Amino acid sequence: MNEMNENYSDEEERLRAALHAEAEKVTPSADALAQIRRRTARVAWWRRPIVVGGAVTAVATAAAVVIAINTLGTDQGDLSVSPADSPTDSESTVEDAPDATDDTDQDGDMALDAPEDQAQEESEEETAPGDGADTEADTQPPSDDTGGGDDSEDSSATEEDSAGPDEVYMAADGYALPVYYVVDGRITREWQRVNTPENALVTAVHQALNGPSFDPRYETPWAPVEVLSVEVVDDVIEVNLASPVELAAGAEDAELAVQQLVYTATATASHLIDGVDGALPVRVLVDGEPPENLFGRLDLSEPVTRDDQVDVRYLVQIDNPGYGSDVTSPVTVEGVAAVFEATAVWELRRDGEVIDSGNTMTEEAFVFSPYSIDLGDLEPGTYEITVSEDDASGGEGRDPYFETKQFTVAPTP
C-alpha cells in the first residue's frame, strides 16, 4: 500500500483503507471500462475531493460503498458504475423511455410539432406531383386543347355518369380525357378527346379498359368489359362493371390493371369535375358489389388509392403532339417525365433520318414534372419525335425509358 497522505485525518485514512480492501476483492469483466466510459460522461465521483463532515458520516459512507461494490460485482461479473447523479431505477431517461406524448421517428430523433402554416403546406403537398396524386399533371391538358377549359361553356362532367361511352378522337379541339394504358409493364397517359363532357367518366374508363389507344405501343390488360356507371359518391369514385370481369393478359398484371383503372378514373374526375380531388379513392364494383376475389387474386372489398407515380407510371411521356395528330408550325413538344438530374434527350426524325436532336430539362429531378421542346418551324410532312431518359449508367443498367410520337405538320394556310 502506498504511504498514507499526512494531510488525511485518521477517519479518512480508515475510509481509504476500507475502500482499498474491498476493491482488491473485485475482478472487473474485460469490457467493464468501455461500459463505464459509455455510461459516465463526467469524472468519476471517487476522483473528486472528498469532504467529510465527521467520523460518523465517513463510516456510514464507507459502509454504503462497500455494500454497493459487493452488489455490483463481487461475483466477477459485469462491473458497471453509474454516476452519482444518475436516475434511479424508477426514473427514466429520454434514451430509455421517451414520453408517450412525444413524437419520435424511427431513427430516434425527436419530431417537434410543425408550425400551423408549415403543417398546412405539408397537407397541400400531399397531392403534389410525385406522391401519387398527379394533380398538376392531369389537370393540365396539352397546350393545343381548346375545349374543356372554357369558362363560358359548361365544361364539367357530371358526378354521376351512367350513359354509354362517347366516340373519342385525336385532334386539337374537344374535351381532353386523361386515359391510361400499359406499356412495358407500367401505365402511361394518352389525352383523348370527346365533343361533350357529359359522359366523360364512363368514356374515359371504357377507353382505358377496352381501348384501342391511338399510340400502337399502348395496350390494355383487360378483356372486353362493359362499364355500367362511374360516379362520385361521398368522396369516393365508384366504378361499376358488368360481369364477367377478366384479364386478357396474365394474372401477374392484375394489380397494374387496377392501377390503370384507378389513375384513369381519378384523373378524369379531377380534370373535368369542379372540386374533385385527384387523390380520391376508387371503389370497384362488379354488378353493383365490391369483389373480394377480382381476377381470382385481388380483394377489392375496400376502395383503392393510387400507388406512387414513380412506382407505376412510365417515366417519360409526350402529351403534345398526340400520336397521329395534325399540327401547324411552329411546333412545340410538351410532356412530363421523372428523370435523373432532370435531363432528357430527344431526337426528331423524318423519313427515318435524324434531322435534329438535343437535351431538355424538366422542372424537377426524379419526380413527374413538365418539360417542353421548341422545334420551331417545320416543313409540311410527317415527323417522329422521341424523348428518352439520359442513360446515366453508360449502358450498364436497364434500357432507358423512351416515348415516341408520330405527327404531321400541315401546310401553313
C-alpha positions in Angstrom: 0.0 0.0 0.0 1.3 3.5 -0.8 2.4 5.7 2.0 -0.5 7.4 3.8 -1.1 11.0 2.9 -0.2 13.1 6.0 -3.0 15.5 5.3 -5.7 12.9 5.8 -7.3 12.5 9.2 -7.5 9.2 10.9 -11.1 8.7 9.8 -10.3 9.4 6.2 -7.3 7.0 6.3 -9.6 4.3 7.7 -12.1 5.0 4.9 -9.4 4.8 2.3 -8.2 1.5 3.7 -11.7 0.0 3.8 -12.3 1.0 0.2 -9.0 -0.3 -1.0 -9.5 -3.7 0.8 -12.9 -4.1 -0.8 -11.7 -3.0 -4.2 -9.0 -5.7 -4.1 -11.7 -8.4 -4.0 -13.3 -7.2 -7.2 -12.2 -8.5 -10.7 -13.9 -6.5 -13.4 -15.0 -8.1 -16.6 -12.9 -7.4 -19.7 -15.3 -4.8 -21.2 -16.1 -3.1 -17.9 -14.0 0.0 -18.8 -15.8 0.5 -22.0 -19.1 0.2 -20.4 -18.2 2.7 -17.7 -17.0 5.2 -20.2 -20.2 4.9 -22.1 -22.3 5.4 -19.1 -20.3 8.2 -17.4 -19.6 11.3 -19.3 -18.1 13.1 -16.3 -15.2 12.4 -13.8 -15.9 9.5 -11.5 -17.2 10.7 -8.2 -14.4 8.9 -6.3 -11.8 11.2 -8.0 -13.4 14.3 -6.7 -12.1 15.9 -3.5 -13.8 14.2 -0.5 -15.2 16.4 2.2 -16.1 14.5 5.3 -18.1 16.2 7.9 -17.2 13.8 10.7 -16.4 10.2 11.6 -20.0 9.1 11.6 -20.6 10.4 8.1 -17.4 8.8 6.9 -18.1 5.4 8.4 -21.7 5.4 7.0 -20.4 6.4 3.6 -17.8 3.6 3.7 -20.5 1.0 4.6 -22.7 2.2 1.8 -19.9 2.0 -0.7 -18.9 -1.5 0.5 -22.5 -2.7 0.1 -22.7 -1.1 -3.4 -19.5 -2.7 -4.6 -20.5 -6.1 -3.3 -23.8 -5.8 -5.0 -22.3 -4.7 -8.3 -19.5 -7.1 -9.0 -18.0 -9.3 -6.4 -19.0 -12.4 -8.4 -16.5 -11.3 -11.1 -19.4 -10.5 -13.4 -20.2 -7.2 -15.2 -19.0 -4.2 -13.2 -20.9 -1.0 -14.1 -20.8 2.1 -12.0 -23.4 4.8 -12.6 -22.6 8.5 -12.0 -23.7 9.8 -8.6 -26.5 11.8 -10.2 -27.9 9.0 -12.4 -31.6 8.5 -12.1 -32.9 5.6 -10.0 -34.4 2.5 -11.5 -37.8 4.1 -11.1 -36.8 7.1 -13.2 -36.5 7.2 -17.0 -34.3 9.0 -19.5 -35.0 10.2 -22.9 -32.9 7.4 -24.4 -34.6 4.7 -22.4 -38.2 5.7 -22.3 -39.5 8.6 -24.3 -42.6 10.2 -23.0 -45.7 8.8 -24.6 -46.8 12.2 -25.8 -43.6 12.9 -27.7 -43.3 12.2 -31.4 -40.2 10.1 -32.1 -39.3 8.9 -35.6 -37.8 5.5 -36.3 -34.3 6.9 -36.2 -34.7 8.1 -32.6 -34.9 11.8 -33.4 -37.5 13.8 -31.6 -40.0 15.2 -34.1 -41.2 18.6 -33.0 -44.7 19.8 -33.8 -44.6 21.8 -37.0 -46.0 25.4 -37.0 -49.5 25.6 -38.3 -48.5 27.2 -41.6 -45.9 24.5 -42.2 -48.5 21.8 -41.5 -50.8 23.4 -44.0 -48.1 23.4 -46.6 -47.4 19.7 -45.9 -51.1 18.9 -46.3 -51.2 20.7 -49.6 -48.1 18.8 -50.8 -49.8 15.5 -50.3 -51.4 15.9 -53.7 -48.3 17.4 -55.4 -46.8 15.6 -58.4 -44.6 12.7 -57.4 -46.6 11.4 -54.5 -49.2 9.5 -56.5 -51.9 12.2 -56.7 -50.6 13.6 -60.0 -53.0 16.6 -59.7 -50.8 19.0 -61.6 -50.1 16.7 -64.5 -53.7 15.5 -65.0 -55.3 19.0 -64.8 -53.1 20.5 -67.5 -54.0 19.0 -70.9 -51.8 19.7 -73.9 -51.4 23.3 -74.9 -53.4 22.8 -78.1 -56.5 22.0 -76.0 -59.3 24.4 -76.9 -62.0 22.6 -75.1 -62.8 21.6 -71.5 -61.3 24.8 -70.1 -63.6 27.5 -71.5 -65.4 29.1 -68.6 -68.1 30.4 -71.0 -69.4 26.9 -71.5 -70.4 24.1 -69.1 -67.2 22.2 -69.3 -67.8 20.0 -66.2 -68.6 16.3 -66.4 -71.4 15.1 -64.2 -70.7 13.4 -60.9 -73.0 10.6 -61.9 -72.2 9.2 -65.3 -74.2 6.1 -66.4 -74.6 6.8 -70.1 -72.7 4.8 -72.7 -69.2 5.9 -73.9 -68.8 8.6 -76.5 -66.7 8.4 -79.6 -63.1 9.6 -78.9 -60.7 11.2 -81.3 -57.2 12.8 -81.5 -57.4 16.4 -82.5 -56.7 20.0 -81.4 -60.3 20.7 -80.2 -62.8 19.0 -77.9 -62.7 18.0 -74.2 -59.5 16.2 -73.2 -59.7 13.0 -71.2 -56.6 11.6 -69.5 -56.8 7.9 -70.3 -54.2 5.4 -69.0 -52.8 2.4 -70.8 -50.0 -0.1 -70.2 -46.6 0.0 -71.9 -43.6 -2.1 -70.9 -45.1 -3.1 -67.5 -46.1 0.4 -66.5 -49.0 2.7 -67.0 -48.9 5.8 -69.2 -51.3 8.5 -70.2 -52.9 9.4 -73.5 -55.0 12.5 -73.9 -58.1 11.6 -75.9 -60.9 14.0 -77.0 -64.7 14.0 -76.9 -67.2 16.5 -78.1 -69.1 16.9 -74.8 -68.2 16.2 -71.2 -71.5 14.7 -70.0 -70.3 11.1 -70.4 -66.7 11.8 -69.8 -66.2 9.5 -66.8 -67.7 6.4 -68.4 -66.0 7.2 -71.7 -62.5 7.5 -70.1 -62.8 4.3 -68.1 -64.3 2.5 -71.1 -61.4 3.6 -73.3 -58.8 2.6 -70.7 -60.3 -0.9 -70.2 -61.3 -1.7 -73.7 -59.1 0.5 -75.9 -58.0 1.0 -78.5 -55.4 3.6 -77.9 -54.1 5.9 -80.7 -50.5 5.0 -79.9 -49.8 1.5 -81.2 -47.3 0.9 -78.3 -50.1 1.2 -75.7 -52.1 -1.7 -74.6 -54.8 -2.7 -72.0 -54.5 -5.9 -70.0 -58.3 -6.1 -69.5 -60.6 -8.4 -71.5 -63.5 -6.5 -73.1 -65.8 -5.3 -70.3 -68.9 -3.1 -70.1 -68.7 -0.1 -67.9 -72.2 0.3 -66.3 -71.6 3.6 -64.5 -69.0 5.9 -62.9 -69.9 8.3 -60.2 -68.5 10.3 -57.3 -70.3 9.3 -54.0 -69.2 10.7 -50.6 -65.6 11.4 -51.7 -65.3 8.0 -53.4 -65.3 7.3 -57.1 -67.5 4.3 -57.8 -66.8 2.3 -61.0 -69.5 -0.3 -61.7 -68.5 -3.0 -64.2 -70.7 -5.7 -65.6 -69.6 -9.3 -65.2 -67.6 -11.1 -66.4 -64.5 -9.1 -65.4 -61.4 -10.8 -66.7 -57.9 -10.2 -67.8 -56.7 -10.7 -71.4 -53.2 -10.8 -70.1 -51.7 -13.0 -67.3 -52.7 -12.8 -63.7 -49.4 -11.1 -62.9 -50.9 -7.9 -64.5 -53.8 -7.8 -62.0 -52.5 -5.1 -59.7 -51.2 -3.0 -62.6 -54.6 -3.3 -64.4 -56.4 -2.0 -61.2 -54.0 1.0 -61.1 -54.7 1.7 -64.7 -58.4 1.9 -63.8 -57.8 4.0 -60.7 -55.5 6.5 -62.4 -57.9 7.0 -65.3 -61.0 7.5 -63.1 -59.3 9.9 -60.6 -57.5 11.8 -63.3 -60.7 12.3 -65.4 -62.8 13.2 -62.4 -60.3 15.8 -61.1 -59.8 17.2 -64.6 -63.4 17.8 -65.5 -65.4 18.0 -62.3 -65.0 21.1 -60.2 -63.8 20.5 -56.6 -62.9 16.8 -57.1 -59.6 15.8 -55.7 -57.3 13.7 -57.9 -56.3 11.6 -54.9 -59.9 10.3 -54.2 -60.1 6.5 -53.6 -61.9 4.3 -56.2 -64.4 1.7 -55.2 -64.5 -1.0 -57.9 -67.9 -2.8 -58.2 -68.9 -5.8 -60.2 -72.7 -5.9 -60.8 -73.0 -3.4 -58.0 -71.0 -5.3 -55.4 -67.3 -4.9 -54.3 -65.4 -8.1 -55.4 -63.4 -10.0 -52.9 -61.6 -12.1 -55.5 -61.2 -10.0 -58.6 -59.2 -11.8 -61.3 -59.0 -14.7 -58.9 -56.4 -13.0 -56.7 -57.4 -9.4 -55.5 -59.6 -8.5 -52.6 -61.2 -5.2 -53.6 -63.8 -5.1 -50.9 -62.4 -1.7 -49.9 -61.7 1.3 -52.0 -58.3 1.5 -53.8 -56.0 4.5 -54.0 -53.3 5.4 -56.4 -49.9 3.8 -56.0 -47.0 6.3 -56.1 -46.4 7.6 -59.6 -42.7 6.6 -59.8 -43.6 3.1 -58.9 -46.3 2.5 -61.6 -46.1 5.2 -64.3 -43.9 5.1 -67.3 -41.2 7.6 -66.5 -41.2 9.5 -69.8 -44.3 10.6 -71.7 -45.2 13.0 -74.5 -48.5 14.8 -74.2 -48.4 17.0 -77.2 -48.4 16.4 -80.1 -50.6 13.3 -79.7 -49.8 10.2 -81.8 -51.1 10.7 -85.3 -52.2 14.3 -84.8 -52.0 17.1 -87.3 -50.2 20.3 -86.2 -49.1 23.5 -87.7 -45.7 25.3 -87.4 -44.1 26.4 -85.2 -44.1 23.1 -83.3 -43.6 22.7 -79.5 -43.4 19.3 -77.9 -44.7 19.1 -74.3 -44.8 16.3 -71.8 -43.9 15.2 -68.3 -41.1 13.0 -67.0 -39.4 11.8 -63.9 -35.7 11.6 -64.9 -32.2 11.6 -63.5 -30.8 15.1 -62.9 -34.0 16.5 -64.6 -32.4 15.8 -68.0 -34.0 14.1 -71.0 -32.6 13.7 -74.5 -34.6 13.9 -77.8 -34.4 13.2 -81.5 -36.5 14.4 -84.4 -36.7 12.1 -87.4 -38.2 12.5 -90.9 -38.3 9.5 -93.2 -36.2 7.6 -90.7 -33.3 10.1 -90.6 -32.4 12.2 -87.6 -32.8 15.9 -88.6 -32.5 17.4 -85.1 -31.6 16.4 -81.6 -30.8 17.9 -78.2 -31.4 17.9 -74.4 -34.4 19.2 -72.5 -34.8 19.9 -68.8 -37.7 19.0 -66.6 -38.6 21.4 -63.7 -37.5 18.8 -61.1 -35.5 15.7 -61.0 -36.8 12.2 -60.1 -40.5 13.3 -59.9 -43.0 13.8 -62.6 -42.7 17.4 -63.8 -43.2 19.1 -67.2 -40.7 19.8 -70.0 -41.0 21.4 -73.4 -39.0 21.3 -76.6 -39.3 24.1 -79.2 -38.8 22.5 -82.6 -39.5 25.8 -84.4 -40.9 26.0 -87.9 -41.0 22.6 -89.7 -41.8 22.0 -93.4 -45.0 20.2 -94.1 -44.7 16.4 -93.8 -44.7 13.5 -91.3 -42.2 13.5 -88.4 -41.4 11.3 -85.4 -40.2 12.8 -82.1 -38.5 10.6 -79.5 -37.9 11.7 -75.9 -35.8 9.4 -73.6 -34.1 9.2 -70.3 -30.4 10.1 -70.4 -28.6 6.8 -69.7 -26.6 7.7 -66.6 -25.3 4.1 -66.4 -23.4 4.2 -69.7 -25.2 1.1 -70.8 -24.6 -0.9 -67.6 -28.1 -0.6 -66.3 -31.6 -1.2 -67.7 -32.7 0.2 -71.0 -33.8 3.8 -70.8 -37.5 4.6 -70.9 -38.5 6.4 -74.1 -41.6 7.8 -75.7 -42.1 8.2 -79.5 -44.9 10.2 -81.2 -45.6 10.4 -84.9 -47.3 13.6 -86.1 -47.9 15.5 -89.4 -47.2 19.2 -90.0 -49.9 20.7 -92.2 -49.1 23.4 -94.7 -49.5 26.9 -93.4 -52.7 28.5 -94.7 
